[in-house]
Amino acid sequence: MNNQRTEKREIRNILTDNAINVISTEEASNWVDPSDSISWKIDDKYITAHKGKGKFEFYNISKDRCLTEKERIEWVTHMCEKVWVDKYDFGQLMIKAIKKWNL
């Protein structure tokens, strides 16, 4: 009986916004990664985040604000604090932007 209670009360910790929220197993299984709905584009002047299959542009990072290594590291650190950003993907995106922009 005690094991059944333990199973029913099983919880997961999910790190969000630098805080640990305790949620149920059911909530965890229904969780949707917010970064799944984000797509990124790199052009000659900007890294741009799009939501909703690219229809809604909502975040721009200017090439002019990524000229030094320090600025680029600060951008990666800043963006990785956001719940809606996939940390690995954004790091790879910044590498692609650096190459495209010849920085």
N, C-alpha and C positions, 0 to 999 in steps of 0.2 A: 504494500500500500504506500509506504513512504517513497519507494522508487517512482511510483506513478505520479505522486505529487511533485517530486523533483523534476520529472520529465515535463509535466504540465507547466511548471514554473520556470523551466529553462529560459534563460535570458541571454542576450548577446549584447556586447558593448560595441558601439559604432562610434568612431571618432568623427565628429563634425564640428566645425567652427571652433577648434581647439578646446572642446569640452566633450566629455564622454556622456552620451545619453544611453540609458538603459531601456531596451525595448524587448518586447516578447519575441519568441521564435516566429510566431505568425506575422508580426510586423516586419521582422527581418526577411522573411521569405517573400513578402510583398514589396520590399524596398526596391526602388528604381534609382539607378545611378544618375544623378543630374547631369553628369558630363556626357551621357549618351545622346542627349539632344543638341549638343553643341558641335558645330563644324568650324573649321578655321581656314582662312585664306591668307596667303602672303602675296603682296604685289610689290611694286617698286618703292612704295613709301610707307606701307602699313602692314601690320599683322591685324587681321580683323576676325572677331568671333561672330558667328551667325547662329541663330536659333530658328527652329522650325523649318528644316530643310533649306537653309540658306536664305530664307525670305526676310528675316528680321535681323539686321545688323545692330549689335548692341555694345560692342567693346572694340576699341581701336588702340593699337600701340604704334606710335610713330617711329619710323627709322631714326629720326633725329633724336629720339630719347633712348637710343640703344647704341650709341656710337662708341662708348668705352666698355671695357670688360666689366667694370664695376656696375655700370648702368644695366647691362644685360643680366648680371647675377641678381641685382636688385629686382628686376622685372620677374625673373623666374621665381625668386623667393616670394614676392608679392602675389603673383598669380597662383602659386601653389598653396597659399593660405585660403583660397576660395574653394568652397564646397563643389561648385559646378565645373571645376577644372580638373581634368585628368593629369596628374603630376608628370607621369612619364611622357605622355603625349605632348604636353606643353614643352618639356625639355627638348624633345626631338624637334618640335616645331621651331623653337628658338635656334637650334643648330642649323636647320634648313634656311631660316631667315638670314642668319649670319653669312651663310654661303651665298645665298641669292644676292644679298646686299654687298658682298665682297668686303666684309668687315674683319 
